[in-house]
Amino acid sequence: MKLLLSFLLLIPNLCLAQAFTFNQGAPTIKKYYEEIPYEYIKGKIYLNGEIGGKKLRFLFDTGAPVAVSKELAAELGAKEMQKVKVTDAHHRTDSTMVVILNEFKLGNLSFDGIPAITVFPEFYKCIKIDGVIGSNMLRNSIVQIDSKRKLLIITDQKQKLALIKKNGADMITKGNMQSDPKIQAYVKQRVHAFATFDSGDSGFLRLNDWLVGQLKPYQVIDSLQQGFGSGGLGVFGAQEGTIKTLHGISALSIGSTKFLNLKASSSKTENPAFGCKLIEYGILTLDYINNKFYFDGFKAEVDLAQKRWGAYYGFIDDKIVIAEVWDKDSGIEQGTQILRIDGVDVSRVSLCDYINGTDYLEGKETAELVLKLMDGTEKRVTITKK
């Protein structure tokens, strides 16, 4: 299985020359209700919109602020504000110019005065987007993701959504500069925990060592296995190789649904979050106005038990490599280049091929890898799902 992309961007509290927050701008009207069709591709939500009358395609990413490229910002004549530092899902940091966007339309709903970063990594070109719609733009709204109808609903009228109170829980957006939503879940129905809902992450759940440490005293999480590797691509590149631990959670309740036999890995450098895979199991509502989160599950219980590979591949330094190793007896080293997977040549795969292509291990229980070792020789190994 390949490791996918994680687009979370965090804006840390910094000592700036002037106080700054991304929580600026707003819809231009009150009492609005807009249904916007979206595409769901490889665990990501894409939708169309406009800025200044220019039709554009966006990634919907609740773990990030609004973003456009420097070139698009210049074309729109967007006013520059100031530079800030941003941190991606793997705690890599860089600085970026912030601009202000006006006449930003989703359907018939228009927004003015929206701050946007001008971080635009190379892989955004692979997924053919013009920008990112983030939580700072949505913070004055209620946002519902209806995965059955493939609709994103944005409104300030709670009564139009027929929300079920018992399926709701607290959501935290205050205290950060971009309003990314931290939603509440219950572990074994005894311990509540908060993690960001990051629709820019294709997975279900990622953990970090700190959160695991908070849960351990309550005996609601089990450490199963230790591995080593690099996570998926972040906005500022791949995660550096680090020790990872696989954990098991027998029961996790979100809204109306109990998820059983969940496994998730942690490291020191991850930011804990629920990913976009969650929407495949129910209708999700982020009530930014009232700090509430709702999840109306399609089923009361979902068993997430699944086998795992002893190693995972990823794209690092312009080639496909062994990104994570969990089977210590496999004789496989993290970072080793993969030349072929079950006879398929992957030695010249580009970044865009990797992102947009199929998973070479999908539907398989075993696979033969041909590796290129440091001395240039080739080695054949077999990996198995267990």
The 8 nearest C-alpha neighbors of each residue, nearest first, counted from 0:
[[1, 360, 311, 358, 312, 2, 361, 359],
 [0, 2, 312, 313, 311, 3, 358, 360],
 [3, 1, 231, 313, 312, 0, 230, 311],
 [4, 2, 231, 1, 232, 5, 201, 354],
 [3, 5, 232, 231, 233, 6, 200, 2],
 [4, 6, 200, 233, 7, 199, 232, 231],
 [5, 7, 199, 233, 234, 200, 4, 8],
 [8, 6, 62, 88, 63, 87, 5, 199],
 [9, 7, 87, 63, 86, 62, 88, 6],
 [8, 10, 86, 85, 87, 11, 63, 7],
 [9, 11, 85, 176, 86, 12, 8, 84],
 [12, 10, 13, 9, 85, 176, 86, 84],
 [11, 13, 10, 14, 176, 175, 15, 20],
 [14, 12, 15, 11, 84, 83, 10, 19],
 [13, 15, 16, 12, 18, 17, 19, 11],
 [16, 14, 17, 13, 18, 19, 83, 12],
 [17, 15, 14, 18, 19, 81, 13, 82],
 [16, 18, 15, 19, 14, 81, 20, 13],
 [19, 17, 15, 16, 20, 14, 13, 12],
 [20, 18, 17, 21, 15, 176, 16, 22],
 [19, 21, 176, 22, 23, 177, 18, 175],
 [22, 20, 177, 176, 23, 114, 135, 19],
 [21, 23, 135, 20, 177, 176, 178, 24],
 [24, 22, 21, 113, 112, 114, 25, 20],
 [23, 25, 112, 113, 111, 22, 110, 136],
 [26, 24, 110, 111, 27, 112, 23, 139],
 [25, 27, 110, 28, 109, 111, 108, 24],
 [26, 28, 110, 109, 25, 111, 29, 108],
 [29, 27, 26, 30, 31, 109, 108, 25],
 [28, 30, 31, 27, 155, 26, 154, 156],
 [31, 29, 155, 156, 28, 32, 154, 157],
 [30, 32, 154, 29, 155, 33, 28, 156],
 [33, 31, 154, 153, 34, 30, 155, 156],
 [32, 34, 153, 152, 154, 35, 31, 106],
 [35, 33, 152, 151, 150, 153, 36, 32],
 [34, 36, 151, 150, 106, 152, 33, 37],
 [37, 35, 150, 149, 151, 34, 46, 38],
 [36, 38, 46, 45, 149, 150, 44, 35],
 [37, 39, 45, 44, 40, 46, 149, 36],
 [40, 38, 44, 43, 42, 45, 37, 41],
 [39, 41, 43, 42, 38, 44, 45, 355],
 [42, 40, 43, 39, 201, 355, 44, 3],
 [41, 43, 201, 40, 275, 276, 39, 44],
 [42, 44, 40, 39, 41, 201, 199, 45],
 [45, 43, 39, 59, 38, 58, 37, 40],
 [46, 44, 58, 38, 37, 57, 59, 39],
 [47, 45, 37, 57, 56, 38, 58, 48],
 [48, 46, 56, 55, 57, 45, 49, 105],
 [47, 49, 105, 55, 104, 54, 56, 106],
 [50, 48, 54, 104, 53, 55, 52, 103],
 [49, 51, 103, 53, 52, 102, 104, 54],
 [50, 52, 102, 53, 49, 103, 101, 75],
 [51, 53, 50, 49, 54, 102, 103, 104],
 [52, 54, 49, 50, 51, 55, 48, 75],
 [55, 53, 49, 48, 52, 50, 56, 47],
 [54, 56, 48, 49, 47, 129, 53, 57],
 [57, 55, 47, 128, 129, 46, 48, 130],
 [58, 56, 130, 131, 128, 46, 45, 129],
 [57, 59, 45, 131, 44, 60, 132, 130],
 [60, 58, 132, 44, 45, 131, 57, 133],
 [61, 59, 199, 198, 133, 62, 63, 132],
 [60, 62, 134, 133, 197, 198, 63, 179],
 [63, 61, 197, 7, 179, 60, 8, 199],
 [64, 62, 8, 133, 7, 61, 60, 134],
 [63, 65, 133, 135, 134, 177, 66, 115],
 [66, 64, 133, 115, 132, 131, 116, 63],
 [67, 65, 116, 115, 131, 130, 117, 64],
 [68, 66, 130, 117, 71, 129, 116, 72],
 [67, 69, 117, 119, 71, 70, 72, 118],
 [68, 70, 72, 117, 71, 73, 67, 118],
 [69, 71, 73, 68, 72, 74, 67, 75],
 [72, 70, 74, 68, 73, 69, 75, 67],
 [71, 73, 69, 75, 77, 70, 74, 76],
 [74, 72, 76, 70, 71, 75, 69, 77],
 [73, 75, 71, 76, 72, 70, 77, 69],
 [76, 74, 72, 77, 73, 71, 51, 50],
 [75, 77, 73, 74, 72, 78, 71, 100],
 [78, 76, 72, 75, 99, 98, 100, 73],
 [77, 79, 98, 99, 76, 80, 100, 72],
 [78, 80, 98, 97, 81, 77, 99, 96],
 [81, 79, 98, 97, 78, 99, 82, 96],
 [82, 80, 97, 96, 79, 83, 98, 95],
 [81, 83, 96, 95, 97, 94, 84, 80],
 [84, 82, 94, 95, 96, 85, 81, 97],
 [83, 85, 94, 93, 95, 92, 10, 86],
 [86, 84, 10, 92, 93, 9, 94, 8],
 [85, 87, 92, 9, 91, 90, 8, 10],
 [86, 88, 8, 90, 89, 91, 7, 234],
 [89, 87, 7, 90, 270, 233, 8, 269],
 [88, 90, 269, 87, 238, 91, 268, 233],
 [91, 89, 87, 86, 88, 268, 92, 269],
 [92, 90, 86, 87, 89, 235, 93, 88],
 [91, 93, 86, 85, 90, 87, 84, 94],
 [94, 92, 84, 85, 86, 95, 91, 235],
 [95, 93, 84, 83, 85, 82, 92, 96],
 [96, 94, 82, 83, 117, 118, 116, 84],
 [95, 97, 82, 81, 117, 116, 83, 98],
 [98, 96, 116, 115, 80, 81, 82, 79],
 [97, 99, 79, 115, 78, 80, 114, 77],
 [100, 98, 114, 113, 78, 112, 77, 115],
 [101, 99, 113, 112, 77, 114, 111, 98],
 [102, 100, 111, 112, 103, 110, 113, 99],
 [101, 103, 51, 50, 111, 110, 109, 104],
 [102, 104, 50, 110, 101, 109, 49, 111],
 [105, 103, 109, 49, 108, 48, 106, 102],
 [106, 104, 48, 108, 107, 109, 49, 103],
 [105, 107, 108, 104, 35, 48, 33, 34],
 [106, 108, 105, 109, 104, 33, 32, 31],
 [107, 109, 105, 104, 106, 33, 110, 26],
 [108, 110, 104, 103, 26, 27, 102, 107],
 [111, 109, 26, 103, 25, 27, 102, 104],
 [112, 110, 101, 24, 102, 113, 25, 103],
 [111, 113, 24, 101, 100, 99, 114, 23],
 [112, 114, 24, 100, 99, 111, 23, 136],
 [115, 113, 99, 98, 21, 100, 97, 112],
 [116, 114, 65, 66, 98, 97, 99, 113],
 [115, 117, 97, 66, 118, 96, 95, 65],
 [118, 116, 68, 67, 69, 66, 96, 95],
 [119, 117, 116, 95, 68, 120, 66, 67],
 [118, 120, 68, 117, 123, 67, 121, 66],
 [121, 119, 122, 123, 234, 118, 235, 124],
 [120, 122, 123, 124, 119, 125, 350, 234],
 [121, 123, 125, 124, 120, 126, 351, 350],
 [124, 122, 125, 126, 121, 120, 128, 127],
 [123, 125, 127, 122, 126, 121, 128, 120],
 [126, 124, 122, 351, 123, 127, 354, 121],
 [125, 127, 123, 124, 128, 122, 355, 351],
 [128, 126, 124, 125, 123, 129, 56, 57],
 [129, 127, 56, 57, 130, 126, 123, 124],
 [130, 128, 56, 57, 55, 67, 127, 68],
 [129, 131, 67, 57, 66, 128, 58, 56],
 [130, 132, 58, 66, 57, 65, 59, 133],
 [133, 131, 65, 59, 60, 58, 57, 130],
 [134, 132, 64, 65, 63, 61, 60, 135],
 [133, 135, 61, 137, 136, 179, 178, 64],
 [134, 136, 177, 22, 178, 138, 137, 64],
 [135, 137, 134, 138, 133, 113, 65, 25],
 [138, 136, 134, 140, 135, 139, 133, 287],
 [137, 139, 287, 135, 140, 136, 134, 178],
 [140, 138, 137, 288, 287, 25, 141, 155],
 [141, 139, 155, 137, 138, 154, 287, 288],
 [140, 142, 286, 154, 287, 155, 285, 153],
 [143, 141, 153, 285, 152, 284, 140, 286],
 [142, 144, 284, 152, 283, 151, 145, 285],
 [145, 143, 151, 283, 282, 146, 150, 284],
 [146, 144, 282, 150, 147, 149, 148, 143],
 [145, 147, 149, 148, 144, 278, 282, 279],
 [148, 146, 145, 149, 282, 150, 281, 279],
 [147, 149, 150, 146, 145, 36, 151, 144],
 [150, 148, 146, 37, 147, 145, 36, 38],
 [151, 149, 36, 145, 148, 35, 37, 34],
 [150, 152, 144, 35, 143, 34, 36, 145],
 [153, 151, 34, 143, 142, 33, 150, 35],
 [154, 152, 142, 33, 141, 32, 140, 151],
 [155, 153, 32, 141, 31, 156, 140, 33],
 [154, 156, 140, 141, 30, 31, 157, 32],
 [157, 155, 154, 158, 159, 30, 31, 32],
 [156, 158, 159, 160, 155, 141, 154, 161],
 [159, 157, 160, 156, 161, 162, 155, 154],
 [158, 160, 157, 156, 161, 32, 154, 162],
 [159, 161, 162, 158, 157, 156, 143, 154],
 [162, 160, 159, 158, 163, 157, 164, 156],
 [161, 163, 160, 164, 293, 158, 157, 166],
 [164, 162, 166, 165, 161, 167, 293, 295],
 [163, 165, 167, 166, 162, 293, 168, 161],
 [166, 164, 167, 163, 254, 255, 168, 293],
 [167, 165, 254, 255, 164, 293, 163, 294],
 [168, 166, 293, 164, 292, 165, 254, 291],
 [169, 167, 292, 291, 183, 293, 170, 166],
 [168, 170, 291, 183, 292, 290, 182, 171],
 [169, 171, 182, 291, 290, 181, 292, 180],
 [172, 170, 181, 180, 173, 290, 182, 169],
 [173, 171, 178, 180, 179, 181, 174, 170],
 [174, 172, 175, 171, 178, 176, 180, 179],
 [173, 175, 172, 176, 178, 171, 177, 12],
 [174, 176, 173, 177, 178, 172, 12, 179],
 [175, 177, 20, 21, 178, 10, 22, 174],
 [176, 178, 135, 21, 179, 22, 175, 64],
 [179, 177, 172, 135, 134, 175, 180, 176],
 [178, 180, 62, 134, 177, 172, 61, 181],
 [181, 179, 172, 195, 171, 196, 178, 182],
 [182, 180, 195, 194, 171, 170, 193, 196],
 [183, 181, 170, 193, 194, 195, 180, 196],
 [182, 184, 193, 192, 169, 168, 170, 191],
 [183, 185, 253, 192, 191, 252, 193, 186],
 [186, 184, 191, 252, 188, 190, 251, 187],
 [185, 187, 251, 190, 188, 189, 250, 191],
 [186, 188, 250, 189, 251, 185, 219, 190],
 [189, 187, 185, 186, 190, 252, 251, 250],
 [190, 188, 187, 186, 185, 191, 219, 217],
 [191, 189, 186, 185, 188, 192, 187, 217],
 [190, 192, 185, 184, 186, 183, 189, 193],
 [191, 193, 184, 183, 185, 190, 194, 186],
 [192, 194, 183, 182, 181, 184, 195, 191],
 [193, 195, 272, 181, 271, 182, 196, 273],
 [196, 194, 181, 272, 180, 197, 182, 273],
 [195, 197, 273, 272, 180, 181, 274, 198],
 [196, 198, 62, 274, 61, 199, 200, 195],
 [197, 199, 275, 60, 200, 61, 274, 196],
 [198, 200, 60, 6, 197, 5, 7, 43],
 [201, 199, 5, 274, 198, 202, 197, 275],
 [202, 200, 42, 275, 274, 276, 43, 199],
 [203, 201, 274, 276, 200, 204, 275, 42],
 [202, 204, 274, 276, 273, 277, 275, 201],
 [205, 203, 273, 272, 274, 202, 263, 206],
 [204, 206, 271, 272, 263, 264, 273, 265],
 [207, 205, 271, 265, 264, 204, 269, 263],
 [206, 208, 265, 266, 269, 209, 271, 210],
 [207, 209, 211, 267, 266, 210, 265, 212],
 [208, 210, 212, 211, 207, 213, 267, 206],
 [211, 209, 213, 212, 208, 207, 214, 206],
 [210, 212, 208, 214, 213, 209, 215, 207],
 [213, 211, 209, 215, 210, 214, 208, 216],
 [212, 214, 210, 211, 215, 209, 216, 217],
 [215, 213, 211, 212, 217, 216, 210, 219],
 [214, 216, 212, 218, 217, 213, 211, 220],
 [217, 215, 218, 214, 213, 212, 219, 220],
 [216, 218, 215, 219, 214, 190, 220, 213],
 [219, 217, 215, 216, 220, 214, 221, 187],
 [220, 218, 217, 187, 186, 214, 215, 248],
 [219, 221, 248, 218, 247, 215, 214, 246],
 [222, 220, 247, 246, 223, 248, 219, 218],
 [221, 223, 246, 245, 224, 247, 220, 244],
 [224, 222, 246, 245, 221, 247, 225, 244],
 [223, 225, 245, 244, 222, 226, 246, 325],
 [224, 226, 244, 243, 245, 325, 227, 223],
 [227, 225, 325, 243, 324, 242, 244, 224],
 [228, 226, 242, 243, 324, 241, 323, 240],
 [227, 229, 323, 240, 322, 241, 333, 324],
 [228, 230, 240, 238, 322, 239, 323, 241],
 [231, 229, 238, 237, 228, 2, 232, 322],
 [230, 232, 2, 3, 4, 237, 5, 233],
 [233, 231, 237, 4, 236, 5, 3, 230],
 [232, 234, 236, 5, 235, 237, 6, 88],
 [233, 235, 236, 6, 87, 120, 232, 5],
 [236, 234, 233, 91, 87, 237, 120, 92],
 [237, 235, 233, 232, 234, 238, 91, 315],
 [238, 236, 232, 233, 231, 239, 315, 230],
 [237, 239, 229, 230, 89, 240, 236, 232],
 [240, 238, 229, 241, 237, 228, 230, 89],
 [241, 239, 229, 228, 238, 227, 242, 333],
 [240, 242, 228, 227, 239, 243, 229, 266],
 [243, 241, 227, 226, 266, 228, 244, 240],
 [242, 244, 266, 226, 227, 265, 225, 241],
 [245, 243, 225, 264, 265, 224, 226, 246],
 [244, 246, 264, 224, 223, 263, 222, 225],
 [247, 245, 222, 223, 221, 263, 262, 264],
 [246, 248, 262, 221, 261, 220, 249, 222],
 [247, 249, 220, 261, 250, 260, 262, 221],
 [248, 250, 260, 259, 261, 247, 251, 187],
 [251, 249, 259, 187, 258, 248, 186, 260],
 [252, 250, 186, 258, 257, 185, 187, 259],
 [253, 251, 257, 185, 256, 184, 258, 186],
 [252, 254, 184, 256, 255, 257, 294, 251],
 [253, 255, 166, 294, 256, 167, 293, 295],
 [254, 256, 166, 296, 295, 253, 299, 294],
 [257, 255, 299, 296, 300, 253, 254, 252],
 [256, 258, 252, 300, 251, 299, 301, 259],
 [259, 257, 301, 251, 250, 300, 302, 252],
 [258, 260, 250, 302, 249, 261, 303, 301],
 [261, 259, 249, 304, 303, 248, 302, 250],
 [260, 262, 248, 303, 259, 247, 249, 304],
 [263, 261, 247, 246, 248, 260, 245, 264],
 [264, 262, 246, 245, 205, 204, 247, 206],
 [265, 263, 245, 244, 246, 206, 205, 243],
 [266, 264, 207, 206, 244, 243, 208, 245],
 [265, 267, 243, 207, 208, 268, 269, 242],
 [266, 268, 208, 207, 269, 265, 209, 243],
 [267, 269, 266, 89, 90, 270, 207, 88],
 [270, 268, 207, 89, 266, 267, 88, 271],
 [269, 271, 88, 207, 272, 268, 206, 89],
 [272, 270, 206, 205, 207, 194, 269, 195],
 [273, 271, 195, 194, 205, 196, 204, 197],
 [272, 274, 204, 196, 203, 197, 195, 194],
 [275, 273, 203, 200, 202, 197, 198, 276],
 [274, 276, 198, 277, 201, 200, 278, 42],
 [277, 275, 203, 278, 202, 274, 279, 201],
 [276, 278, 275, 279, 203, 280, 274, 273],
 [277, 279, 280, 281, 276, 275, 146, 282],
 [280, 278, 277, 276, 281, 146, 275, 282],
 [281, 279, 278, 296, 297, 277, 282, 298],
 [282, 280, 296, 297, 295, 278, 279, 283],
 [283, 281, 145, 295, 294, 144, 278, 146],
 [282, 284, 294, 144, 143, 293, 281, 278],
 [283, 285, 143, 293, 142, 292, 286, 144],
 [286, 284, 292, 142, 141, 287, 143, 291],
 [287, 285, 141, 291, 288, 290, 289, 292],
 [286, 288, 290, 138, 141, 289, 140, 285],
 [289, 287, 286, 139, 290, 140, 141, 138],
 [290, 288, 291, 286, 287, 141, 170, 292],
 [291, 289, 170, 287, 286, 288, 171, 169],
 [292, 290, 169, 170, 286, 289, 168, 285],
 [291, 293, 285, 168, 167, 170, 284, 286],
 [294, 292, 167, 284, 166, 283, 254, 168],
 [293, 295, 254, 283, 282, 166, 296, 255],
 [296, 294, 282, 281, 255, 166, 254, 293],
 [295, 297, 281, 298, 256, 255, 280, 294],
 [296, 298, 281, 280, 295, 299, 282, 256],
 [299, 297, 296, 300, 256, 301, 280, 281],
 [298, 300, 256, 257, 255, 296, 301, 297],
 [301, 299, 257, 298, 256, 258, 302, 259],
 [300, 302, 258, 259, 303, 257, 298, 299],
 [301, 303, 259, 304, 258, 260, 300, 261],
 [304, 302, 261, 260, 259, 301, 305, 258],
 [305, 303, 260, 302, 261, 306, 259, 262],
 [306, 304, 303, 307, 260, 262, 261, 385],
 [305, 307, 385, 384, 308, 304, 364, 383],
 [308, 306, 384, 385, 305, 309, 383, 310],
 [309, 307, 384, 310, 383, 385, 311, 382],
 [308, 310, 326, 325, 324, 382, 383, 307],
 [311, 309, 324, 308, 323, 325, 326, 312],
 [312, 310, 323, 0, 322, 1, 321, 308],
 [311, 313, 321, 322, 1, 320, 2, 0],
 [312, 314, 322, 2, 1, 319, 320, 315],
 [313, 315, 319, 318, 320, 317, 316, 350],
 [314, 316, 317, 318, 313, 319, 237, 320],
 [315, 317, 318, 314, 319, 237, 320, 236],
 [318, 316, 315, 314, 350, 349, 319, 348],
 [319, 317, 314, 315, 316, 320, 348, 336],
 [318, 320, 314, 313, 337, 336, 315, 312],
 [321, 319, 336, 337, 335, 334, 312, 313],
 [320, 322, 312, 333, 334, 335, 323, 311],
 [321, 323, 312, 313, 229, 228, 333, 311],
 [324, 322, 228, 311, 310, 227, 321, 333],
 [323, 325, 310, 227, 226, 326, 333, 309],
 [324, 326, 226, 309, 310, 327, 225, 323],
 [327, 325, 309, 328, 329, 324, 310, 226],
 [328, 326, 329, 325, 330, 324, 226, 331],
 [327, 329, 326, 330, 331, 325, 309, 324],
 [330, 328, 331, 326, 327, 309, 382, 380],
 [329, 331, 328, 332, 327, 380, 326, 324],
 [332, 330, 329, 333, 324, 335, 380, 321],
 [333, 331, 335, 334, 330, 324, 321, 323],
 [332, 334, 321, 322, 335, 323, 228, 324],
 [333, 335, 321, 320, 322, 332, 336, 315],
 [336, 334, 320, 321, 333, 332, 372, 337],
 [337, 335, 320, 371, 370, 319, 334, 338],
 [336, 338, 370, 320, 319, 339, 369, 371],
 [337, 339, 346, 345, 369, 370, 344, 336],
 [340, 338, 344, 369, 343, 345, 342, 368],
 [339, 341, 368, 343, 342, 367, 369, 344],
 [342, 340, 367, 343, 366, 368, 339, 369],
 [341, 343, 340, 339, 344, 367, 368, 369],
 [344, 342, 339, 340, 341, 345, 359, 338],
 [343, 345, 339, 346, 338, 342, 340, 347],
 [346, 344, 348, 339, 338, 347, 343, 337],
 [347, 345, 338, 344, 348, 337, 339, 318],
 [348, 346, 345, 349, 318, 344, 338, 319],
 [347, 349, 345, 346, 352, 353, 350, 318],
 [350, 348, 352, 351, 353, 347, 317, 318],
 [349, 351, 353, 352, 354, 348, 317, 122],
 [352, 350, 125, 354, 353, 349, 355, 122],
 [353, 351, 349, 356, 355, 350, 354, 348],
 [352, 354, 350, 351, 356, 355, 349, 348],
 [353, 355, 351, 352, 356, 350, 125, 3],
 [354, 356, 352, 353, 351, 357, 126, 125],
 [357, 355, 352, 353, 354, 358, 351, 359],
 [356, 358, 359, 355, 361, 353, 354, 360],
 [357, 359, 361, 360, 1, 0, 356, 353],
 [358, 360, 361, 357, 340, 0, 1, 341],
 [361, 359, 0, 358, 363, 362, 366, 1],
 [360, 362, 358, 363, 359, 0, 357, 364],
 [361, 363, 360, 364, 359, 358, 365, 0],
 [364, 362, 361, 360, 365, 366, 384, 383],
 [363, 365, 384, 383, 362, 366, 360, 385],
 [366, 364, 383, 382, 363, 384, 381, 367],
 [367, 365, 382, 381, 341, 368, 383, 340],
 [366, 368, 381, 341, 380, 340, 382, 369],
 [369, 367, 340, 380, 379, 339, 381, 370],
 [368, 370, 379, 339, 338, 378, 337, 377],
 [371, 369, 337, 378, 377, 338, 336, 368],
 [372, 370, 377, 336, 376, 375, 337, 338],
 [371, 373, 375, 374, 376, 377, 370, 335],
 [372, 374, 375, 371, 376, 335, 336, 377],
 [373, 375, 372, 376, 371, 377, 378, 335],
 [376, 374, 372, 373, 371, 377, 370, 378],
 [377, 375, 372, 374, 371, 378, 373, 370],
 [376, 378, 371, 370, 372, 369, 375, 379],
 [379, 377, 370, 369, 380, 371, 376, 372],
 [380, 378, 369, 368, 370, 367, 377, 381],
 [381, 379, 368, 367, 378, 369, 382, 370],
 [382, 380, 367, 366, 368, 383, 365, 379],
 [381, 383, 366, 365, 309, 367, 380, 308],
 [384, 382, 365, 308, 364, 385, 309, 366],
 [383, 385, 308, 307, 364, 306, 365, 309],
 [384, 306, 307, 383, 308, 309, 364, 305]]
